[in-house]
Amino acid sequence: MDIKQLRIPLPKFLSRPAHTLFYITETLTFRVDFDRKGAVLGDIQSIEVACKSSNALPGTLELLLSDDHPKAGRKVWLLYNRLPTYLLSLPSVQVEGVEAEVLEQALQFEYEGMTGHSAGKSFLSHRYIGSADEMTSYWITLVAQETLNKIKEILHKKHCQYGGLCHCGGLPELISGNDVPSWFRIEYWPNSVFMLAKTPELGLSMQIIHSKQNPDWELEVDQWVLEIGEVDKSETLIGDEMEYMASTDENYKLSSDGALVFWLSVWARHLATADEIAVPLLNPHKHLNKEIVYMISSGLAAALLCGAHFSVNWYFKQDYEFKAQALSNLEGESGNLSKTITSLRDQVDKLRKDVSLMEKNVDQIPAALTALQNRPLSLLDALARYSADDLVIEQITPEKDSIQITGYALKPYLVNQLTTRIDPVVSKLGWTLEPATKKAMGLFEDDGPWQFEFALIDQGLEGFIHAKEKAQP
């Protein structure tokens, strides 16, 4: 893969990228900007800002977002190589079918028993890895709730959306980008070693060794490599100075610019395009996306369209009055031009009909303008009122002539229930509701949760006015 192909120069008129990723270490921070498709924009920047512990992340972020640096992207992601992360195992019979909150409590209890540290004031994120020998493994990451709140407040002040915070290890994708049936990678980070493998027989598996707490970690790495056996591709990722390193096909040392570009490009593509982030991302879910900037912009555009339509109607009305007067003068002066006058009278009748229709539209414009201004809020109100507790609206995205609405539901019928209830509301607002599509994510026994998406097609100003007329008694 050519490194130059991974970097796209950012056009000067685009002062703010779609995404910014900060890779934070105890000595330096690296920044990479990328677009909505995960393509890296410009060069990766090295910034002389360090972070010694996760509690110092808010202060570090303030320095990274200061006016001394280019404006960050609309959505900001954070990778930190010293973030607490563990692989925990629980009896499968105890976690099968339990609610998410109960599972998180069980993982917190297991974490406290393993480390001796309290997790009561921390936010914990987890990801299912697999089950074997009647035990289920979960990969967890956690950070103090106060730290997470401060990070979100800082980003909000800078008008940035919080994408998420996670450890920089364990992304289950090949750095080399080759699609092979089997592979493994060993990652060396401060205080920890990640071992990932993917085979047709076992699927994805992972081990995390905390090297400072395990003096025999080198032997465990060698034993793990022997247990995995031969694979089509093997990689080593070096994010910390290590005296010991297992033998693999490819070695990526992040102190090298080339390796750093490849690795961060894999992260950028995954964060921008993946249907589901494959790491335990520290980002609490929200029931409703409150960023309605695009919808408000659409309402303003509709208001401008109404103003232009009013101006055109006024012009045609004035034009009609002028022509009607001219025709009246000709009728008095041209008694011998009966055929011409008859033809002109037909034109007057047609113009009168057009003006009558225009005058009717002029009367409707103020009401339509007011309704259009309230339309985004009416849509948000309908979604909030008719969304079930087990259904989450993740994103509302305005397109050219439509609005795309995506989210998740624990049961597929909840999506049909939502679209059925909001259909009368959105039809009165000049939208046509397209059928929803649902995708089973297969995380539970009933194949749930379900990711869904549906679109509201804008019928334009004429369709909006007709909808308002039908709604009137």
Secondary structure, 3 states (H helix, E strand, C coil): CCHHHHEECCCCCCCCCCEEEEEECCCCEEEEEECCCCCEEEEEEEECCCCCCHHHHHHHHHHHCCCCCCCCCCEEEEEECCCCEEEEEEEHHHHCCCCHHHHHHHHHHHHHHHHCCCCCCEEEEEEEEEEECCEEEEEEEEEEHHHHHHHHHHHHHCCCEEEEEEECCCCCCCCCCCCCCCEEEEEEECCEEEEEEEECCCEEEEEEECCCCCCCHHHHHHHHHHHHCCCCEEEEEECCCCCCCCCCCEEEECCCHHHHHHHHHHHHHHHHHCCCCCCCCECCCCCCCCCCHHHHHHHHHHHHHHHHHHHHHHHHHHHHHHHHHHHHHHHHHCCCCHHHHHHHHHHHHHHHHHHHHHHHHHHHHHHHHHHHHHHHHHHHHHHHHHCCCCEEEEEEEECCCEEEEEEEECCHHHHHHHHHHHHHHHHHCCEEECCCEEEECCCCCCCCCEEEEEEEEECHHHHHHHHHHHHCC
